[in-house]
């Protein structure tokens, strides 16, 4: 599972991997090629924010979330960004190894 959290100051992501045969999850720094990922985008800000990643675009009101799943078949670094906010804090790159 990959969480993208949008606040009024920035966008950050967190990768959680489930342990095989267990319900425990642990943090990862990147995902691997061939992984099937569920992406969850959460707006924790006080104003609406837009989000674009892997060809998907969302407009999220405060407190709302969106999700989609994708098989990550290609290695690389994939850009994500806010469609409503300018600045370096509202864009970044997501690594797939």
Secondary structure as GFF3:
##gff-version 3
##sequence-region A 1 97
A	DSSP	beta_strand	2	6	.	.	.	ID=ss1
A	DSSP	beta_strand	11	18	.	.	.	ID=ss2
A	DSSP	beta_strand	25	28	.	.	.	ID=ss3
A	DSSP	beta_strand	36	43	.	.	.	ID=ss4
A	DSSP	beta_strand	49	53	.	.	.	ID=ss5
A	DSSP	beta_strand	56	60	.	.	.	ID=ss6
A	DSSP	beta_strand	65	71	.	.	.	ID=ss7
A	DSSP	beta_strand	76	81	.	.	.	ID=ss8
A	DSSP	three_ten_helix	88	90	.	.	.	ID=ss9
A	DSSP	beta_strand	91	96	.	.	.	ID=ss10
###
